[in-house]
Amino acid sequence: MKIRYDPDADAVYITLREEEIDHTKEADENTIIDFNKDGEVIGVEILFVKERNPNLLKQFQVENLILA
């Protein structure tokens, strides 16, 4: 699993599997879920992270956070 934060976009992308994205669905207006061809979740993008939950980034361990 990889977690990336893009400060310019204020977005976190969580990669669960390194596979090709087949399709995406919006869980809500600020959360996008990526699926592989078998319908399995391979990634999640969370938009407006600081706006929605200012403490979320503090909860991630520093060694798991890769700045984009």
Secondary structure, 3 states (H helix, E strand, C coil): CEEEEECCCCEEEEECCCCCCCEEEEEECCEEEEECCCCCEEEEEEECHHHHCCCHHHHCCHHHEEEC
